[in-house]
């Protein structure tokens, strides 16, 4: 535990000791005889999301440089360990190492990513929300090993499990109240103990399918950290690091090692943490920052393996307390040698994957990005790629289920589409979750409520081309308990296929099963009736790309403001 002012207090105590007991050693020789602090280096990453190969487009750059790819990441980690004292280096991660992954990893239930990160020297990782995508039993298999219960050992070799330890302090088995996995770990370095507490965000059930979190209960992050910090201190641990899959966002002017105008859940959570906690390695928001929050070092290394956070701790050898803590986000550049073992792993899985990944499924006339437009000063607008996916989902259900509209959640759009031919692998990278489409009945009144809930959740539903409505920036926002009370969506402006929506009429609407279950906070969708489950969302997307090629970016005119459409 590092307490500001500790050294000043120690000086005062020495003066008292002199008065009470006589002179103490003050010569340089005597001072040098005191135990030197232990230097410990933490190398941290987060939100890797199975990006074994270098990400493309905007996902593959940071701080003006191309970055990422596990072959380069492993080399950078090795170089950082060599620059520090290797035996004093601990490599950690703050969740979402797997899930929402490119095809090369996802096709094998992310086993390649676990193998790659184990080989790269990862020691400890917190779970993130995406670690629960396939449920608790699958997460335990990922940790412990064994073939997949349905698909077996897809590459023909046994899966041995993670070579690092997942930590999950705030996900409890509902039936027993016990943690799903180990809540913390203690790592000894030259006689001093370093404790690591791992957690995901408390809101995991709101952003993961209900099947993924079945049988689990998630607790408050700060309360859980404080609980286990006390337990660690009872075991003689004074240096405490929290690996937390929750984060924040700094202002756009901030660089990868800045902390400008920091906002988001991580601020409140850190402020509520016990003073005994020294460092918080965070994630989830895919942001880069390097902060001091309430006397704690708080870091995040963006996403996709583009950064490594190099954290240097000096620990008092006698007390075990942190004397100083500093961090530096290092870009994982691609100008270093590729790690040959990682290259061999990638080549092995690409061979097993075969020609499926390279099959052309369509073509685009220009790059189609997932970037959201700015709507009255916030990124609550449409997305070209999000709109395209909504159009694909409507096309997959308009004849089959008489759907008249479709909506897509922004978190499900994971990558851009480059201009030119589109391969199956690229389409998969855009939509990797294998969600089913669900078509359901909503009244016009319920539709308005769903749209109002966007402003409560802070997430825009990307609409199909049949949808149009007007937003009033001066309108009121509803509440979590009553999102329908909002007045942001101008009443009478909502149209489907050019026809004004009647609040008393019923309409067939398509979403994915994640949204249909209330995911991302859209509880209003759970009021839908006559649900029919359709094809996998990726299949609908691929079919649309094939049928409509060459595909262009849709115009962003489905959501307009009162500034664009003045009141009559």
C-alpha positions as CSV (number, residue, x, y, z in Angstrom):
1,X,0.0,0.0,0.0
2,X,1.4,3.4,-1.0
3,X,0.1,6.3,1.1
4,X,1.0,9.8,-0.1
5,X,3.1,11.5,2.6
6,X,4.4,8.2,3.9
7,X,8.1,9.2,3.6
8,X,7.4,12.5,5.4
9,X,5.8,10.6,8.2
10,X,8.8,8.3,8.4
11,X,11.2,11.3,8.8
12,X,9.2,12.6,11.7
13,X,9.2,9.2,13.4
14,X,13.0,9.0,13.0
15,X,13.4,12.4,14.8
16,X,11.3,11.1,17.7
17,X,13.4,8.0,17.8
18,X,16.6,10.1,18.1
19,X,15.1,12.0,21.0
20,X,14.0,8.9,22.8
21,X,16.9,6.5,22.1
22,X,19.9,8.5,21.0
23,X,21.6,8.8,17.7
24,X,20.7,6.6,14.7
25,X,22.8,5.7,11.7
26,X,22.9,8.6,9.2
27,X,26.2,8.1,7.4
28,X,26.1,7.2,3.6
29,X,27.6,3.8,4.4
30,X,24.9,3.1,7.0
31,X,22.2,4.5,4.7
32,X,23.3,2.3,1.8
33,X,23.1,-0.8,4.1
34,X,19.3,-0.4,4.2
35,X,17.4,-2.8,2.0
36,X,16.9,-1.5,-1.5
37,X,13.4,-1.5,-2.8
38,X,12.2,-4.3,-5.1
39,X,11.6,-3.2,-8.7
40,X,8.6,-4.9,-10.2
41,X,7.4,-4.4,-13.8
42,X,3.8,-5.2,-14.8
43,X,3.1,-5.5,-18.6
44,X,-0.6,-5.1,-19.2
45,X,-3.0,-5.4,-22.0
46,X,-6.8,-5.6,-22.4
47,X,-9.6,-6.2,-24.9
48,X,-7.5,-8.4,-27.2
49,X,-10.6,-10.0,-28.8
50,X,-8.7,-12.7,-30.6
51,X,-6.9,-10.4,-32.9
52,X,-4.1,-12.8,-33.7
53,X,-3.4,-11.2,-37.1
54,X,-2.8,-7.5,-37.4
55,X,-6.2,-5.7,-37.4
56,X,-7.0,-3.8,-40.6
57,X,-8.3,-0.3,-41.2
58,X,-8.7,2.1,-38.2
59,X,-8.7,-0.9,-35.8
60,X,-5.0,-1.5,-36.8
61,X,-3.6,2.0,-36.1
62,X,-3.0,4.0,-32.9
63,X,-1.1,7.2,-32.2
64,X,-0.5,7.6,-35.9
65,X,1.2,4.2,-36.3
66,X,0.1,0.8,-37.6
67,X,0.0,-1.6,-34.6
68,X,-1.1,-4.9,-33.4
69,X,-0.8,-8.6,-34.3
70,X,0.3,-11.3,-31.9
71,X,3.5,-12.0,-33.7
72,X,4.6,-8.4,-33.0
73,X,3.0,-8.3,-29.6
74,X,5.0,-11.3,-28.4
75,X,8.2,-9.7,-29.6
76,X,7.5,-6.4,-27.8
77,X,6.7,-8.2,-24.6
78,X,9.9,-10.1,-24.8
79,X,11.9,-6.9,-25.4
80,X,10.1,-5.2,-22.5
81,X,11.0,-8.1,-20.2
82,X,14.6,-8.0,-21.3
83,X,14.8,-4.2,-20.6
84,X,13.5,-4.9,-17.1
85,X,14.7,-7.7,-14.8
86,X,13.0,-10.6,-16.4
87,X,12.3,-12.5,-13.1
88,X,10.7,-9.3,-11.7
89,X,8.2,-9.0,-14.6
90,X,4.6,-10.0,-14.4
91,X,2.3,-10.0,-17.5
92,X,-1.4,-9.3,-16.9
93,X,-4.6,-8.5,-18.7
94,X,-7.9,-6.8,-17.9
95,X,-10.4,-9.0,-19.8
96,X,-12.1,-9.6,-23.2
97,X,-9.1,-11.5,-24.4
98,X,-11.6,-13.7,-26.3
99,X,-15.0,-13.2,-27.8
100,X,-16.1,-10.9,-30.7
101,X,-13.0,-12.4,-32.3
102,X,-12.0,-12.7,-36.0
103,X,-12.7,-16.0,-37.7
104,X,-9.2,-17.4,-37.3
105,X,-9.8,-17.5,-33.5
106,X,-13.6,-17.7,-33.3
107,X,-13.8,-20.8,-35.6
108,X,-12.0,-22.7,-32.9
109,X,-13.8,-21.3,-29.9
110,X,-10.9,-18.9,-29.3
111,X,-8.5,-21.7,-28.4
112,X,-5.8,-20.2,-30.7
113,X,-5.9,-16.9,-28.8
114,X,-5.5,-18.7,-25.4
115,X,-2.6,-20.7,-26.8
116,X,-1.0,-17.6,-28.3
117,X,-1.2,-15.5,-25.1
118,X,-0.1,-18.3,-23.0
119,X,3.0,-18.7,-25.2
120,X,3.5,-14.9,-25.1
121,X,4.0,-15.2,-21.3
122,X,0.7,-14.0,-19.9
123,X,0.4,-14.7,-16.1
124,X,-2.9,-13.4,-14.9
125,X,-6.1,-12.1,-16.5
126,X,-9.4,-10.9,-15.3
127,X,-12.5,-12.1,-17.0
128,X,-14.4,-9.6,-19.1
129,X,-18.0,-9.7,-20.3
130,X,-17.0,-11.5,-23.5
131,X,-15.4,-14.3,-21.6
132,X,-19.0,-15.2,-20.8
133,X,-20.3,-15.2,-24.4
134,X,-20.6,-19.0,-24.5
135,X,-21.5,-19.4,-20.8
136,X,-19.8,-20.3,-17.6
137,X,-19.1,-24.0,-18.5
138,X,-17.2,-22.9,-21.6
139,X,-15.2,-20.3,-19.7
140,X,-14.1,-23.0,-17.3
141,X,-13.1,-25.3,-20.2
142,X,-11.1,-22.4,-21.7
143,X,-9.2,-22.2,-18.3
144,X,-8.8,-25.9,-17.6
145,X,-8.7,-27.5,-21.0
146,X,-10.5,-30.3,-22.8
147,X,-12.2,-30.6,-26.2
148,X,-15.4,-28.6,-27.0
149,X,-18.5,-30.7,-26.0
150,X,-20.0,-30.2,-29.5
151,X,-17.2,-29.5,-31.9
152,X,-14.5,-31.5,-30.3
153,X,-10.9,-30.7,-30.8
154,X,-11.3,-28.9,-34.2
155,X,-7.7,-28.8,-35.1
156,X,-7.1,-32.4,-34.3
157,X,-4.9,-31.8,-31.2
158,X,-5.9,-31.8,-27.5
159,X,-6.7,-28.4,-26.0
160,X,-4.6,-28.1,-22.8
161,X,-6.2,-25.0,-21.4
162,X,-4.8,-21.6,-20.5
163,X,-1.2,-21.3,-19.4
164,X,-2.2,-18.3,-17.3
165,X,-4.8,-17.9,-14.5
166,X,-8.1,-16.2,-15.0
167,X,-9.4,-14.3,-12.0
168,X,-13.1,-13.6,-11.3
169,X,-13.8,-12.0,-8.0
170,X,-17.3,-10.6,-8.6
171,X,-19.0,-13.3,-10.7
172,X,-20.7,-15.7,-8.2
173,X,-22.6,-18.9,-8.7
174,X,-26.1,-18.0,-7.7
175,X,-26.9,-21.3,-6.2
176,X,-23.9,-21.4,-3.8
177,X,-22.8,-17.8,-3.5
178,X,-19.2,-18.9,-4.3
179,X,-17.0,-17.2,-6.9
180,X,-17.0,-19.0,-10.3
181,X,-13.2,-18.9,-10.4
182,X,-10.4,-17.8,-8.2
183,X,-11.0,-14.2,-7.1
184,X,-7.3,-13.3,-6.6
185,X,-3.8,-14.5,-6.9
186,X,-0.6,-13.8,-4.9
187,X,2.7,-13.5,-6.8
188,X,6.0,-13.4,-4.9
189,X,8.9,-11.3,-6.3
190,X,12.1,-11.4,-4.3
191,X,10.3,-12.0,-1.1
192,X,7.6,-9.4,-1.5
193,X,4.0,-10.3,-2.2
194,X,2.0,-8.8,-5.0
195,X,-1.8,-9.4,-5.0
196,X,-4.0,-9.4,-8.1
197,X,-7.8,-9.1,-7.9
198,X,-9.6,-9.8,-11.2
199,X,-13.1,-8.6,-12.0
200,X,-15.5,-7.9,-14.8
201,X,-18.0,-5.0,-14.8
202,X,-21.1,-5.5,-12.6
203,X,-23.3,-4.8,-15.7
204,X,-22.2,-7.9,-17.5
205,X,-25.7,-9.4,-17.6
206,X,-27.0,-6.4,-19.5
207,X,-24.5,-6.8,-22.3
208,X,-24.2,-10.6,-22.6
209,X,-26.9,-13.0,-23.7
210,X,-29.0,-14.4,-20.9
211,X,-27.7,-17.9,-21.8
212,X,-24.1,-16.7,-21.2
213,X,-24.7,-15.5,-17.6
214,X,-27.3,-18.2,-16.6
215,X,-26.7,-19.2,-13.0
216,X,-24.4,-16.3,-12.2
217,X,-24.7,-13.2,-10.1
218,X,-22.4,-10.2,-10.5
219,X,-21.4,-7.9,-7.6
220,X,-20.4,-4.2,-7.3
221,X,-16.8,-3.7,-8.5
222,X,-15.5,-1.4,-5.7
223,X,-17.2,-3.4,-2.9
224,X,-15.7,-6.6,-4.2
225,X,-12.3,-5.1,-4.6
226,X,-12.3,-3.8,-1.1
227,X,-13.5,-7.1,0.3
228,X,-10.7,-9.1,-1.3
229,X,-8.1,-6.3,-0.5
230,X,-8.9,-6.8,3.1
231,X,-8.4,-10.6,2.7
232,X,-5.1,-10.1,0.9
233,X,-3.8,-7.8,3.7
234,X,-4.7,-10.4,6.3
235,X,-2.3,-12.7,4.3
236,X,0.5,-10.1,4.4
237,X,0.0,-8.6,1.0
238,X,0.5,-4.8,0.9
239,X,0.9,-4.3,-2.9
240,X,-2.5,-4.8,-4.4
241,X,-3.3,-4.5,-8.2
242,X,-6.9,-4.7,-9.5
243,X,-7.4,-6.1,-13.0
244,X,-10.8,-4.6,-13.9
245,X,-12.8,-5.0,-17.1
246,X,-14.5,-1.6,-16.8
247,X,-13.2,1.7,-17.9
248,X,-13.6,5.3,-18.9
249,X,-12.9,7.8,-21.6
250,X,-10.7,10.8,-21.7
251,X,-11.2,13.9,-23.9
252,X,-10.4,13.6,-27.6
253,X,-7.4,15.9,-27.1
254,X,-5.7,13.3,-24.8
255,X,-2.9,11.1,-26.1
256,X,-2.3,7.5,-25.2
257,X,-0.4,8.5,-22.0
258,X,-2.7,11.3,-21.0
259,X,-5.7,11.6,-18.7
260,X,-7.6,14.6,-20.0
261,X,-11.1,15.2,-18.7
262,X,-11.5,11.6,-17.6
263,X,-15.1,10.4,-17.4
264,X,-16.9,7.0,-17.1
265,X,-17.5,4.3,-14.5
266,X,-13.9,3.8,-13.7
267,X,-13.7,7.2,-12.0
268,X,-16.4,6.4,-9.4
269,X,-15.3,2.9,-8.9
270,X,-11.7,3.9,-8.2
271,X,-12.8,6.7,-5.9
272,X,-14.7,4.1,-3.8
273,X,-11.8,1.7,-3.6
274,X,-9.8,1.2,-0.4
275,X,-6.5,3.1,0.0
276,X,-4.7,-0.2,0.2
277,X,-5.2,-0.7,-3.6
278,X,-2.3,0.7,-5.5
279,X,-2.9,0.1,-9.2
280,X,-6.0,-0.5,-11.4
281,X,-5.5,-2.0,-14.8
282,X,-8.7,-1.3,-16.6
283,X,-10.4,-2.0,-20.0
284,X,-13.8,-2.5,-21.7
285,X,-14.0,1.0,-23.3
286,X,-11.2,0.3,-25.8
287,X,-9.5,3.5,-24.8
288,X,-5.9,4.4,-23.9
289,X,-5.2,6.5,-20.8
290,X,-2.7,6.8,-18.0
291,X,-4.2,8.4,-14.9
292,X,-3.8,9.2,-11.3
293,X,-7.3,8.8,-9.7
294,X,-7.6,9.3,-6.0
295,X,-3.9,8.4,-5.5
296,X,-4.1,5.3,-7.6
297,X,-2.4,4.5,-10.9
298,X,-5.2,3.7,-13.4
299,X,-4.3,2.5,-16.9
300,X,-5.8,1.1,-20.1
301,X,-4.1,-0.2,-23.2
302,X,-6.8,0.5,-25.8
303,X,-7.7,-2.7,-27.7
304,X,-6.7,-5.5,-30.1
305,X,-3.1,-5.8,-28.9
306,X,-2.1,-2.4,-30.2
307,X,-0.6,-1.2,-26.9
308,X,1.2,-2.7,-23.9
309,X,1.2,-0.7,-20.6
310,X,4.6,-0.8,-19.0
311,X,4.0,-0.3,-15.3
312,X,7.0,0.2,-13.0
313,X,6.6,-0.4,-9.2
314,X,9.1,0.2,-6.5
315,X,8.1,-1.8,-3.4
316,X,9.6,-1.5,0.1
317,X,11.3,-4.7,0.8
318,X,10.5,-4.7,4.5
319,X,6.9,-3.4,4.6
320,X,5.7,-4.7,1.2
321,X,4.2,-1.2,0.5
322,X,4.4,0.5,-2.9
323,X,6.9,3.4,-2.7
324,X,6.2,4.6,-6.3
325,X,4.2,3.6,-9.4
326,X,4.5,4.9,-12.9
327,X,3.2,3.7,-16.3
328,X,3.9,4.2,-20.0
329,X,1.6,2.9,-22.9
330,X,3.9,1.5,-25.5
331,X,2.8,1.1,-29.1
332,X,3.0,-2.5,-30.5
333,X,4.6,-1.4,-33.7
334,X,5.1,-3.8,-36.7
335,X,8.7,-2.8,-37.3
336,X,10.1,-5.6,-35.1
337,X,10.8,-9.2,-35.9
338,X,7.8,-11.5,-35.9
339,X,7.9,-14.1,-33.1
340,X,8.4,-17.4,-35.1
341,X,6.4,-19.5,-32.6
342,X,3.4,-17.2,-33.0
343,X,3.8,-17.3,-36.8
344,X,3.8,-21.1,-36.7
345,X,0.6,-21.1,-34.6
346,X,-1.2,-18.8,-37.0
347,X,-0.1,-20.8,-40.0
348,X,-1.3,-24.1,-38.4
349,X,-4.8,-22.7,-37.7
350,X,-5.1,-21.1,-41.1
351,X,-4.3,-24.4,-42.7
352,X,-7.0,-26.1,-40.7
353,X,-9.5,-23.3,-41.5
354,X,-8.9,-24.0,-45.2
355,X,-10.5,-22.1,-48.0
356,X,-13.6,-21.0,-46.1
357,X,-12.0,-17.8,-44.9
358,X,-11.0,-16.6,-48.4
359,X,-14.3,-17.3,-50.1
360,X,-15.5,-14.0,-51.7
361,X,-19.1,-13.2,-50.6
362,X,-19.5,-9.8,-52.1
363,X,-18.0,-6.5,-53.1
364,X,-18.2,-2.9,-51.9
365,X,-17.8,0.2,-54.1
366,X,-16.1,2.1,-51.3
367,X,-15.0,1.5,-47.7
368,X,-18.0,1.1,-45.4
369,X,-17.2,2.1,-41.8
370,X,-18.8,1.4,-38.4
371,X,-18.1,5.0,-37.3
372,X,-21.1,6.7,-35.9
373,X,-22.0,10.2,-37.0
374,X,-22.3,13.0,-34.5
375,X,-25.9,13.9,-33.6
376,X,-26.3,17.2,-31.7
377,X,-22.8,17.0,-30.3
378,X,-22.7,13.4,-29.3
379,X,-21.9,10.1,-31.1
380,X,-25.6,9.0,-31.0
381,X,-26.1,9.0,-34.7
382,X,-26.2,6.4,-37.5
383,X,-23.4,4.3,-38.8
384,X,-23.0,3.4,-42.5
385,X,-22.1,-0.2,-41.7
386,X,-24.7,-0.4,-39.0
387,X,-27.4,0.8,-41.4
388,X,-26.2,-1.8,-44.0
389,X,-26.5,-4.6,-41.5
390,X,-30.0,-3.5,-40.5
391,X,-31.0,-3.5,-44.2
392,X,-29.6,-7.1,-44.5
393,X,-31.6,-8.2,-41.5
394,X,-34.8,-6.7,-42.9
395,X,-34.2,-8.4,-46.3
396,X,-33.8,-11.7,-44.5
397,X,-37.2,-11.4,-42.7
398,X,-39.5,-9.2,-44.8
399,X,-40.9,-12.0,-46.9
400,X,-40.4,-14.8,-44.4
401,X,-41.9,-13.0,-41.3
402,X,-43.5,-9.9,-42.9
403,X,-41.1,-7.7,-41.1
404,X,-41.4,-4.0,-41.9
405,X,-38.3,-2.7,-39.9
406,X,-35.1,-3.9,-38.4
407,X,-32.7,-2.5,-35.8
408,X,-29.1,-3.3,-35.1
409,X,-27.2,-2.7,-31.9
410,X,-23.9,-0.7,-32.2
411,X,-21.8,-3.1,-30.1
412,X,-22.5,-5.9,-32.6
413,X,-20.7,-4.1,-35.4
414,X,-17.1,-5.0,-34.8
415,X,-15.0,-3.9,-37.8
416,X,-15.0,-1.8,-41.0
417,X,-15.4,-3.2,-44.5
418,X,-12.7,-2.2,-46.9
419,X,-13.4,-1.2,-50.5
420,X,-13.4,-4.0,-53.0
421,X,-14.0,-7.8,-52.7
422,X,-15.4,-8.9,-49.3
423,X,-14.3,-12.4,-48.0
424,X,-16.2,-14.6,-45.6
425,X,-13.6,-13.9,-43.0
426,X,-14.0,-10.1,-43.4
427,X,-17.8,-10.4,-43.1
428,X,-17.3,-12.6,-40.0
429,X,-15.0,-10.1,-38.4
430,X,-17.8,-7.5,-38.8
431,X,-20.4,-9.8,-37.2
432,X,-18.8,-12.5,-35.1
433,X,-21.4,-13.3,-32.4
434,X,-23.6,-15.8,-34.3
435,X,-26.8,-14.3,-32.9
436,X,-30.1,-15.4,-34.3
437,X,-32.5,-13.0,-35.9
438,X,-35.8,-12.6,-34.0
439,X,-38.9,-11.1,-35.5
440,X,-41.5,-9.9,-33.1
441,X,-44.7,-7.8,-32.8
442,X,-44.5,-4.3,-31.3
443,X,-47.2,-1.7,-31.1
444,X,-46.5,1.8,-32.3
445,X,-46.4,2.9,-28.7
446,X,-43.8,0.3,-27.9
447,X,-41.7,1.3,-30.9
448,X,-41.6,4.9,-29.6
449,X,-40.6,3.6,-26.2
450,X,-37.7,1.5,-27.7
451,X,-36.5,4.6,-29.5
452,X,-36.7,6.7,-26.3
453,X,-34.7,4.1,-24.5
454,X,-31.8,4.9,-26.8
455,X,-31.2,8.1,-24.9
456,X,-31.4,6.4,-21.5
457,X,-28.9,3.7,-22.5
458,X,-26.7,6.1,-24.5
459,X,-26.8,3.6,-27.5
460,X,-28.2,4.2,-30.9
461,X,-30.1,1.4,-32.7
462,X,-29.1,1.4,-36.3
463,X,-32.4,1.4,-38.4
464,X,-33.2,-0.2,-41.7
465,X,-34.0,2.0,-44.7
466,X,-37.7,1.7,-44.0
467,X,-37.4,3.6,-40.7
468,X,-37.4,7.4,-40.4
469,X,-37.9,9.7,-37.4
470,X,-37.0,13.1,-36.0
471,X,-35.1,13.8,-32.7
472,X,-35.5,16.9,-30.6
473,X,-32.3,17.8,-28.8
474,X,-34.3,19.9,-26.4
475,X,-36.6,17.0,-25.5
476,X,-36.5,15.3,-22.1
477,X,-34.9,11.9,-21.5
478,X,-36.8,9.2,-19.8
479,X,-35.5,7.1,-16.9
480,X,-34.3,3.6,-16.5
481,X,-37.6,2.8,-14.8
482,X,-39.7,4.6,-17.3
483,X,-37.9,5.2,-20.6
484,X,-41.3,5.8,-22.3
485,X,-41.6,9.1,-20.4
486,X,-38.9,10.7,-22.7
487,X,-39.8,13.2,-25.4
488,X,-36.6,13.1,-27.5
489,X,-38.4,11.4,-30.4
490,X,-40.9,13.8,-32.0
491,X,-44.3,12.3,-31.8
492,X,-45.8,11.7,-35.2
493,X,-42.4,11.8,-36.9
494,X,-41.9,8.0,-36.9
495,X,-42.5,6.4,-40.2
496,X,-42.2,2.8,-41.6
497,X,-42.0,2.6,-45.3
498,X,-43.0,6.2,-45.5
499,X,-46.2,5.7,-43.6
500,X,-46.7,7.4,-40.2
501,X,-46.7,4.9,-37.3
502,X,-50.0,4.5,-35.5
503,X,-49.3,4.0,-31.8
504,X,-52.3,1.6,-31.5
505,X,-51.3,-0.5,-34.5
506,X,-49.0,-3.6,-34.4
507,X,-45.8,-3.9,-36.5
508,X,-43.4,-6.8,-37.2
509,X,-39.9,-5.8,-36.3
510,X,-36.6,-7.7,-36.6
511,X,-33.7,-7.6,-34.1
512,X,-31.1,-10.1,-33.0
513,X,-31.7,-12.4,-30.1
514,X,-29.4,-10.4,-27.8
515,X,-31.6,-7.3,-28.2
516,X,-34.8,-9.3,-28.1
517,X,-33.7,-10.5,-24.6
518,X,-33.2,-6.9,-23.4
519,X,-29.5,-6.6,-24.1
520,X,-27.7,-3.3,-24.0
521,X,-30.5,-2.1,-21.6
522,X,-33.3,-2.2,-24.2
523,X,-35.8,-3.8,-21.9
524,X,-38.7,-2.3,-23.9
525,X,-38.0,-5.0,-26.6
526,X,-38.8,-7.7,-24.1
527,X,-42.4,-6.7,-24.4
528,X,-42.6,-7.9,-27.9
529,X,-44.9,-10.8,-28.7
530,X,-45.2,-13.6,-31.4
531,X,-41.5,-14.1,-31.5
532,X,-40.1,-16.2,-34.4
533,X,-36.4,-17.1,-34.4
534,X,-34.7,-16.9,-37.8
535,X,-31.3,-17.5,-39.4
536,X,-27.9,-16.5,-37.9
537,X,-27.2,-12.8,-38.4
538,X,-23.9,-13.4,-40.2
539,X,-25.7,-15.6,-42.7
540,X,-28.2,-12.8,-43.4
541,X,-25.4,-10.4,-43.8
542,X,-23.4,-12.6,-46.2
543,X,-26.6,-13.4,-48.3
544,X,-27.3,-9.6,-48.6
545,X,-23.7,-8.8,-49.7
546,X,-23.9,-11.5,-52.3
547,X,-27.3,-10.5,-53.6
548,X,-26.7,-6.8,-53.6
549,X,-23.1,-6.5,-54.8
550,X,-21.5,-4.2,-55.5
551,X,-22.7,-2.6,-52.2
552,X,-22.4,1.1,-51.4
553,X,-22.5,2.8,-48.1
554,X,-26.0,3.8,-47.1
555,X,-26.8,7.5,-46.7
556,X,-27.2,8.6,-43.1
557,X,-30.7,10.2,-43.3
558,X,-32.8,7.8,-41.3
559,X,-32.5,9.8,-38.1
560,X,-32.8,13.5,-38.4
561,X,-33.1,16.4,-35.9
562,X,-35.5,19.2,-35.5
563,X,-32.8,21.5,-36.9
564,X,-33.1,19.6,-40.2
565,X,-36.9,19.1,-40.1
566,X,-38.5,22.1,-38.5
567,X,-41.7,21.6,-36.7
568,X,-44.8,22.1,-38.9
